[in-house]
């Protein structure tokens, strides 16, 4: 394997790892804000989110079980 190919593999790995870390942090932020009672539409307009992640990555974050659970909990509270 050539040095350039190894460099490409390492670069791709680091890029994916960085994206995963970013997704983890955004998930934590969204869940935290949801537990504070904020609407998802408001949270998505925050500077911590807006413009810092692509629509594709954001969709992936919103599909995470932690985010879904936070809003499921809010719905349960609302119907009590």
Number of C-alpha atoms within 10 A of each C-alpha: 5 7 8 9 10 11 11 12 12 12 12 12 12 12 11 12 12 12 14 14 11 16 19 13 14 20 21 15 16 24 22 14 16 19 14 10 12 14 14 15 8 10 17 14 11 10 9 14 15 13 11 12 16 11 11 8 15 17 11 12 23 17 12 13 10 15 21 14 12 17 18 12 13 17 11 9 9 8 6 5
